[in-house]
Amino acid sequence: MTINLNDITGQESGIILVETDDGRHMNMVANWGANDGLPYLFEPMLEPFSFLFLQPEDVHVEIERIHSGTLNDEIAHDGLEDWNPLDDDLESDEPCEVYPLSNGWIVVAPKEWN
């Protein structure tokens, strides 16, 4: 089964912490309301980045690790530049749900986002 972030989170956008080769995470603001629930980047780069999901059917949510938190506590603070072209406030204490994925990514769904 292919992962569908829209079905999992109940919303169409959020932040994905993408694990880099050195084990750090980069914050990527993304939308997953189209493309069958797979993430794609906001303008100016609208191409789907499913190339990072090489085999999305092999990715699943680690259900036992799902938890609630606040945005500032859950995003990555690893010194990497964020992909945040709309300049969303990632430093807020907005409540969110956190969905760890089996490929090392972490999906953060702020409750006030759509």
C-alpha angles and dihedrals in degrees: 000000000000116000115250114195092190091060093042098049101028090229139078104234145034143118125303117201101212115202113231127211091265093054096256123123129234120205112234119183105214145167122225100173092111134031091064093297096306115132125256130179125256121244138326087040108040100165114118112253093212086129084083088055091058091173107015092176088069094054120092138168114261092230096190090060099051110120145156123251144138124282097242092050095048104044121088119270095184099126095256120130113257122238094230110137094165090053095234114185103258093169096067126112091234113149116253144171119238123212116187113205128212093242093063096263121125121209115209114194112191108212095227094053121089 
